[in-house]
């Protein structure tokens, strides 16, 4: 059976005086749809025939007393704002002899075809110019006078019609012709002849060629260089070679007796029978121990890695148990407790009181081996209990998380009654809805919002 839902309605009152939160109402007098606001139940217009009529026109076409709806390209055929009409590529004014004023906000610019226009009017008879980088500005018309300045002397003003003379200095001659001014100086040979060189002596030699302009320096000979080198303690020097008694190439194995380092010793490879340090040992690379047992005698062990990687050699087969254990003693008997993943059934197990020392596996039949107890809250989308059952609970009370009932009406809807047992409605007919009748659930096929 189909359901009928009626909202509040009126054909004489334009606006309902009040609505409850989320309650809807419609008035054919005002052609508006209303709803009570969720927060304060304020009567608010949310639609109606009045507004749908405003949308009933061709998309993209400006229609009087209607909403603006763009076409599939997001466009309107025209737009009118006060005395301005926007139509195609044209912006026009509709009032008689009306001006069109462009005034950006604050320090904004008017930009026409990529050029920013001045933000204020220029002085009388000033000209509009551009700086070549998209900025227009006002500038004074060019004059017939301009100022000449030099490194020495006072500035001078040159006026069109006068003669400007360029005078060369020492070794410089000026020539004017064909709208060009040429400055001639000394030739390359004349310049090279002004340069000299001085050899101050010592090893090597220094000279200058005035014909080519080249300086030549000849370094000291091998004999002159070796004459300045002498041998020192533990180091020999002969025939230009330095020796220390053994090979020290990058691939050589160098042997020393005892080595004492007062500061830091940095190396990527050290081989020694034993290494002893009285201070800190800092390894900035990877630290690999190839022995069978690593013993750490420290009060506290801090590991930065958030996840411990165990059983790295268990990659060819699932042969060893994975976990951790600890030692404790009760009445003179060593016992072990821990948590491990059993390789035989892949289950994690918590144990205690085992007198057998775990090796690569935990002996689950060792003397005293007992399943450990964990105190925790279980949280999961589902929890499976296998190997046992939950017994001894009948009609679990509501206060204990139960229903308080041993049976319920078939196909009924459950509802509570405080601390008492949960009740159930009768089975509803097809298409019916559940409503409250004086606080008691009952089935119905109609929901009526009433009138206003």
C-alpha positions as semicolon CSV with decimal commas, in nm:
position;residue;x (nm);y (nm);z (nm)
1;X;0,000;0,000;0,000
2;X;0,131;0,347;-0,091
3;X;0,195;0,600;0,186
4;X;0,038;0,948;0,188
5;X;0,235;1,234;0,348
6;X;0,057;1,571;0,379
7;X;0,232;1,891;0,484
8;X;0,063;2,198;0,631
9;X;-0,123;2,401;0,369
10;X;-0,344;2,707;0,316
11;X;-0,517;2,885;0,025
12;X;-0,605;3,201;0,224
13;X;-0,303;3,279;0,442
14;X;0,016;3,397;0,265
15;X;0,266;3,308;0,543
16;X;0,222;3,065;0,835
17;X;0,256;3,235;1,173
18;X;0,479;2,959;1,313
19;X;0,632;2,622;1,228
20;X;0,820;2,367;1,437
21;X;1,182;2,286;1,358
22;X;1,195;2,106;1,020
23;X;0,818;2,136;0,963
24;X;0,711;2,232;0,607
25;X;0,408;2,430;0,480
26;X;0,275;2,559;0,144
27;X;0,050;2,858;0,066
28;X;-0,135;2,883;-0,268
29;X;-0,220;3,243;-0,168
30;X;0,149;3,345;-0,194
31;X;0,265;3,048;-0,405
32;X;0,552;2,990;-0,157
33;X;0,695;2,683;0,023
34;X;0,812;2,731;0,386
35;X;1,011;2,540;0,648
36;X;1,081;2,592;1,018
37;X;1,456;2,652;1,070
38;X;1,633;2,361;1,251
39;X;1,784;2,595;1,510
40;X;1,512;2,841;1,615
41;X;1,208;2,728;1,406
42;X;1,202;3,064;1,222
43;X;0,956;3,047;0,929
44;X;1,174;3,058;0,614
45;X;1,081;3,058;0,243
46;X;1,257;2,774;0,055
47;X;1,067;2,766;-0,278
48;X;0,727;2,751;-0,444
49;X;0,545;2,820;-0,773
50;X;0,631;3,193;-0,745
51;X;1,000;3,115;-0,790
52;X;0,959;2,829;-1,034
53;X;0,771;3,069;-1,270
54;X;1,078;3,297;-1,259
55;X;1,288;3,007;-1,391
56;X;1,046;2,913;-1,670
57;X;1,215;3,079;-1,972
58;X;1,483;3,005;-2,230
59;X;1,829;2,964;-2,076
60;X;2,072;3,241;-2,173
61;X;1,794;3,492;-2,261
62;X;1,736;3,799;-2,043
63;X;1,364;3,789;-1,945
64;X;1,179;4,059;-1,749
65;X;1,079;3,978;-1,386
66;X;1,265;3,647;-1,410
67;X;1,580;3,487;-1,277
68;X;1,911;3,501;-1,467
69;X;1,986;3,158;-1,620
70;X;2,300;3,113;-1,831
71;X;2,305;2,890;-2,137
72;X;2,521;2,576;-2,171
73;X;2,821;2,801;-2,237
74;X;2,767;2,995;-1,913
75;X;2,649;3,309;-2,103
76;X;2,356;3,555;-2,115
77;X;2,252;3,726;-2,440
78;X;2,269;4,065;-2,259
79;X;2,274;4,217;-1,913
80;X;2,131;4,551;-1,795
81;X;2,264;4,721;-1,482
82;X;2,109;5,059;-1,397
83;X;2,197;5,281;-1,700
84;X;2,444;5,033;-1,855
85;X;2,377;4,757;-2,108
86;X;2,627;4,474;-2,166
87;X;2,554;4,317;-2,507
88;X;2,811;4,117;-2,705
89;X;3,132;4,321;-2,725
90;X;2,950;4,648;-2,646
91;X;2,905;4,835;-2,317
92;X;2,658;5,124;-2,370
93;X;2,473;5,377;-2,155
94;X;2,093;5,404;-2,180
95;X;2,039;5,749;-2,023
96;X;2,049;6,057;-2,252
97;X;2,410;6,162;-2,325
98;X;2,515;5,940;-2,034
99;X;2,884;5,902;-1,955
100;X;3,053;5,570;-1,874
101;X;3,292;5,606;-1,579
102;X;3,559;5,348;-1,489
103;X;3,679;5,394;-1,129
104;X;3,887;5,112;-0,974
105;X;3,885;5,064;-0,598
106;X;4,172;5,210;-0,396
107;X;4,501;5,202;-0,588
108;X;4,363;4,978;-0,865
109;X;4,435;5,069;-1,230
110;X;4,229;5,095;-1,546
111;X;4,395;4,855;-1,793
112;X;4,313;4,884;-2,164
113;X;4,461;4,622;-2,396
114;X;4,742;4,549;-2,150
115;X;4,833;4,916;-2,075
116;X;4,770;5,071;-1,731
117;X;4,631;5,423;-1,759
118;X;4,737;5,707;-1,523
119;X;4,530;5,729;-1,204
120;X;4,503;6,113;-1,225
121;X;4,487;6,391;-1,487
122;X;4,814;6,539;-1,616
123;X;4,921;6,904;-1,625
124;X;4,800;7,137;-1,900
125;X;4,933;7,040;-2,248
126;X;5,116;6,734;-2,110
127;X;5,148;6,437;-2,344
128;X;5,050;6,072;-2,281
129;X;5,344;5,831;-2,309
130;X;5,424;5,472;-2,216
131;X;5,730;5,326;-2,046
132;X;5,728;5,025;-2,281
133;X;5,635;4,791;-1,994
134;X;5,259;4,842;-1,993
135;X;5,240;5,166;-1,790
136;X;5,109;5,491;-1,944
137;X;5,197;5,827;-1,786
138;X;5,177;6,203;-1,847
139;X;5,496;6,379;-1,958
140;X;5,593;6,734;-2,053
141;X;5,646;6,807;-2,427
142;X;6,012;6,790;-2,539
143;X;6,204;7,124;-2,519
144;X;6,485;7,265;-2,739
145;X;6,730;7,280;-2,447
146;X;6,909;7,003;-2,260
147;X;7,187;6,988;-1,998
148;X;7,544;6,869;-2,058
149;X;7,751;6,736;-1,769
150;X;8,096;6,575;-1,729
151;X;8,319;6,434;-1,459
152;X;8,497;6,770;-1,420
153;X;8,357;7,123;-1,442
154;X;8,009;7,274;-1,410
155;X;7,699;7,165;-1,602
156;X;7,614;7,352;-1,922
157;X;7,289;7,404;-2,116
158;X;7,283;7,328;-2,488
159;X;7,025;7,501;-2,710
160;X;6,923;7,385;-3,055
161;X;7,102;7,597;-3,317
162;X;7,427;7,625;-3,130
163;X;7,743;7,431;-3,221
164;X;7,857;7,149;-2,994
165;X;8,233;7,085;-3,010
166;X;8,402;6,762;-2,897
167;X;8,769;6,814;-2,798
168;X;9,001;6,518;-2,752
169;X;9,249;6,494;-2,466
170;X;9,604;6,362;-2,458
171;X;9,669;6,114;-2,742
172;X;9,302;6,146;-2,861
173;X;9,190;6,311;-3,189
174;X;8,822;6,381;-3,275
175;X;8,683;6,371;-3,631
176;X;8,330;6,472;-3,746
177;X;8,175;6,351;-4,073
178;X;7,854;6,201;-4,211
179;X;7,668;6,268;-3,881
180;X;7,933;6,073;-3,688
181;X;8,198;6,168;-3,431
182;X;8,511;5,952;-3,427
183;X;8,760;5,940;-3,140
184;X;9,108;5,821;-3,247
185;X;9,374;5,718;-2,992
186;X;9,719;5,555;-3,006
187;X;9,783;5,246;-3,219
188;X;9,834;4,900;-3,064
189;X;10,208;4,919;-3,123
190;X;10,224;5,263;-2,955
191;X;10,036;5,131;-2,655
192;X;10,258;4,817;-2,627
193;X;10,568;5,037;-2,630
194;X;10,449;5,210;-2,312
195;X;10,456;4,881;-2,113
196;X;10,766;4,731;-1,944
197;X;10,829;4,434;-1,714
198;X;11,073;4,366;-1,429
199;X;11,204;4,022;-1,324
200;X;11,269;4,040;-0,946
201;X;11,491;3,728;-0,953
202;X;11,450;3,396;-0,769
203;X;11,342;3,066;-0,924
204;X;11,190;3,088;-1,272
205;X;11,185;3,395;-1,502
206;X;10,943;3,675;-1,612
207;X;10,961;3,876;-1,942
208;X;10,750;4,106;-2,169
209;X;10,753;4,120;-2,555
210;X;10,676;4,473;-2,683
211;X;10,615;4,340;-3,035
212;X;10,338;4,099;-2,935
213;X;10,229;4,249;-2,603
214;X;10,265;3,908;-2,431
215;X;10,398;3,846;-2,080
216;X;10,592;3,521;-2,035
217;X;10,646;3,351;-1,702
218;X;10,866;3,040;-1,681
219;X;10,825;2,843;-1,358
220;X;11,109;2,691;-1,154
221;X;11,277;2,374;-1,274
222;X;11,243;2,038;-1,097
223;X;11,585;2,077;-0,941
224;X;11,495;2,423;-0,807
225;X;11,177;2,286;-0,649
226;X;11,347;1,982;-0,491
227;X;11,612;2,211;-0,343
228;X;11,342;2,354;-0,112
229;X;11,215;2,013;0,018
230;X;11,375;1,820;0,308
231;X;11,282;1,496;0,487
232;X;11,129;1,489;0,839
233;X;11,062;1,246;1,125
234;X;10,937;0,913;0,986
235;X;10,926;1,054;0,632
236;X;11,199;1,012;0,369
237;X;11,261;1,224;0,057
238;X;11,491;1,125;-0,230
239;X;11,495;1,195;-0,605
240;X;11,171;1,388;-0,582
241;X;10,981;1,108;-0,403
242;X;10,837;1,106;-0,048
243;X;10,817;0,773;0,138
244;X;10,691;0,656;0,482
245;X;10,802;0,293;0,481
246;X;10,477;0,125;0,357
247;X;10,215;0,152;0,083
248;X;9,932;0,397;0,166
249;X;9,718;0,378;-0,149
250;X;9,338;0,385;-0,112
251;X;9,336;0,004;-0,157
252;X;9,638;-0,063;0,073
253;X;9,613;-0,217;0,418
254;X;9,805;0,018;0,650
255;X;9,945;-0,114;0,979
256;X;10,026;0,094;1,286
257;X;10,118;-0,003;1,638
258;X;9,905;0,160;1,906
259;X;9,698;0,455;1,783
260;X;9,578;0,720;2,028
261;X;9,316;0,967;1,911
262;X;9,254;1,266;2,139
263;X;8,967;1,404;1,927
264;X;8,717;1,233;1,697
265;X;8,812;0,934;1,478
266;X;8,604;0,913;1,160
267;X;8,641;0,605;0,937
268;X;8,432;0,389;0,705
269;X;8,639;0,071;0,768
270;X;8,846;-0,027;1,077
271;X;8,982;-0,378;1,143
272;X;9,118;-0,455;1,490
273;X;9,131;-0,744;1,736
274;X;8,939;-0,534;1,989
275;X;8,821;-0,176;2,022
276;X;8,783;-0,013;2,363
277;X;8,644;0,333;2,427
278;X;8,603;0,506;2,761
279;X;8,360;0,760;2,616
280;X;8,068;0,739;2,374
281;X;8,085;0,526;2,058
282;X;7,882;0,695;1,782
283;X;7,807;0,503;1,461
284;X;7,649;0,725;1,194
285;X;7,613;0,445;0,938
286;X;7,464;0,095;0,970
287;X;7,593;-0,119;1,263
288;X;7,620;-0,489;1,174
289;X;7,704;-0,762;1,429
290;X;7,791;-1,098;1,274
291;X;7,840;-1,295;1,598
292;X;7,589;-1,532;1,759
293;X;7,512;-1,334;2,076
294;X;7,481;-0,961;2,139
295;X;7,492;-0,864;2,508
296;X;7,377;-0,516;2,617
297;X;7,449;-0,435;2,984
298;X;7,262;-0,105;3,020
299;X;7,005;0,027;3,264
300;X;6,783;0,168;2,990
301;X;6,770;0,080;2,618
302;X;6,612;0,339;2,387
303;X;6,514;0,243;2,029
304;X;6,393;0,512;1,785
305;X;6,241;0,261;1,539
306;X;5,862;0,247;1,614
307;X;5,833;-0,116;1,495
308;X;6,067;-0,399;1,601
309;X;6,168;-0,634;1,318
310;X;6,209;-0,991;1,446
311;X;6,287;-1,326;1,280
312;X;6,457;-1,177;0,974
313;X;6,598;-1,518;0,884
314;X;6,251;-1,676;0,878
315;X;6,203;-1,584;0,510
316;X;6,247;-1,927;0,350
317;X;5,997;-2,118;0,569
318;X;5,776;-2,056;0,872
319;X;5,995;-2,249;1,115
320;X;6,050;-2,031;1,423
321;X;5,820;-1,865;1,674
322;X;5,812;-1,481;1,677
323;X;5,774;-1,278;1,995
324;X;5,943;-1,192;2,324
325;X;5,976;-1,339;2,674
326;X;6,117;-1,256;3,017
327;X;6,265;-1,437;3,317
328;X;6,129;-1,434;3,670
329;X;6,186;-1,652;3,978
330;X;5,933;-1,785;4,229
331;X;6,056;-1,993;4,525
332;X;6,396;-2,058;4,365
333;X;6,259;-2,182;4,030
334;X;6,336;-1,994;3,708
335;X;6,021;-1,937;3,500
336;X;5,948;-1,764;3,174
337;X;5,652;-1,558;3,052
338;X;5,598;-1,392;2,715
339;X;5,393;-1,334;2,401
340;X;5,469;-1,517;2,075
341;X;5,331;-1,624;1,738
342;X;5,328;-2,005;1,725
343;X;5,472;-2,122;1,390
344;X;5,276;-2,449;1,414
345;X;4,929;-2,285;1,400
346;X;5,014;-1,912;1,326
347;X;4,826;-1,798;1,639
348;X;4,951;-1,543;1,893
349;X;4,975;-1,685;2,246
350;X;5,032;-1,532;2,590
351;X;5,199;-1,769;2,837
352;X;5,347;-1,784;3,188
353;X;5,522;-2,017;3,437
354;X;5,707;-2,210;3,163
355;X;6,023;-2,365;3,312
356;X;6,159;-2,453;2,967
357;X;6,386;-2,179;2,829
358;X;6,251;-2,066;2,487
359;X;6,493;-2,111;2,199
360;X;6,385;-2,060;1,839
361;X;6,047;-2,196;1,950
362;X;5,846;-2,196;2,274
363;X;5,789;-2,538;2,429
364;X;5,412;-2,532;2,488
365;X;5,432;-2,865;2,675
366;X;5,718;-2,752;2,898
367;X;5,689;-2,790;3,272
368;X;5,449;-2,533;3,416
369;X;5,348;-2,385;3,076
370;X;5,018;-2,205;3,133
371;X;4,811;-1,969;2,920
372;X;4,863;-1,617;3,050
373;X;4,590;-1,375;3,155
374;X;4,543;-1,037;2,985
375;X;4,341;-0,750;3,130
376;X;4,210;-0,534;2,844
377;X;3,906;-0,407;2,657
378;X;3,831;-0,593;2,333
379;X;3,732;-0,372;2,040
380;X;3,671;-0,496;1,687
381;X;3,401;-0,507;1,422
382;X;3,347;-0,869;1,533
383;X;3,493;-1,101;1,797
384;X;3,493;-1,478;1,743
385;X;3,495;-1,707;2,046
386;X;3,613;-2,056;1,954
387;X;3,690;-2,360;2,162
388;X;3,431;-2,272;2,429
389;X;3,090;-2,122;2,500
390;X;2,916;-1,858;2,714
391;X;2,669;-2,020;2,954
392;X;2,464;-1,940;3,265
393;X;2,287;-1,626;3,132
394;X;1,906;-1,630;3,078
395;X;1,691;-1,321;3,001
396;X;1,992;-1,087;3,043
397;X;1,864;-0,771;3,213
398;X;1,866;-0,434;3,038
399;X;2,102;-0,294;3,302
400;X;2,347;-0,572;3,208
401;X;2,328;-0,495;2,835
402;X;2,054;-0,748;2,756
403;X;1,688;-0,729;2,644
404;X;1,520;-0,869;2,953
405;X;1,324;-1,109;2,728
406;X;1,370;-1,468;2,629
407;X;1,149;-1,426;2,318
408;X;1,001;-1,141;2,109
409;X;0,707;-1,100;1,866
410;X;0,796;-1,223;1,519
411;X;0,854;-0,927;1,276
412;X;0,779;-0,675;1,553
413;X;0,963;-0,346;1,609
414;X;1,149;-0,326;1,941
415;X;1,103;-0,034;2,181
416;X;1,225;0,023;2,534
417;X;1,044;0,094;2,859
418;X;1,309;0,226;3,094
419;X;1,476;-0,038;3,309
420;X;1,209;-0,294;3,217
421;X;1,241;-0,554;2,945
422;X;1,226;-0,449;2,579
423;X;0,879;-0,466;2,416
424;X;0,788;-0,537;2,053
425;X;0,503;-0,408;1,838
426;X;0,280;-0,632;1,636
427;X;0,394;-0,706;1,280
428;X;0,302;-0,412;1,053
429;X;0,101;-0,442;0,732
430;X;0,277;-0,387;0,399
431;X;0,341;-0,015;0,328
432;X;0,246;0,104;0,679
433;X;0,455;0,351;0,883
434;X;0,528;0,350;1,255
435;X;0,403;0,655;1,452
436;X;0,358;0,737;1,820
437;X;0,011;0,729;1,981
438;X;0,037;0,886;2,330
439;X;0,393;0,754;2,351
440;X;0,314;0,403;2,232
441;X;0,429;0,297;1,880
442;X;0,156;0,198;1,635
443;X;0,126;0,137;1,259
444;X;-0,048;0,380;1,014
445;X;-0,057;0,451;0,639
446;X;-0,104;0,833;0,660
447;X;0,110;1,120;0,790
448;X;-0,085;1,450;0,801
449;X;0,076;1,788;0,878
450;X;-0,260;1,967;0,923
451;X;-0,356;2,317;0,810
452;X;-0,279;2,680;0,909
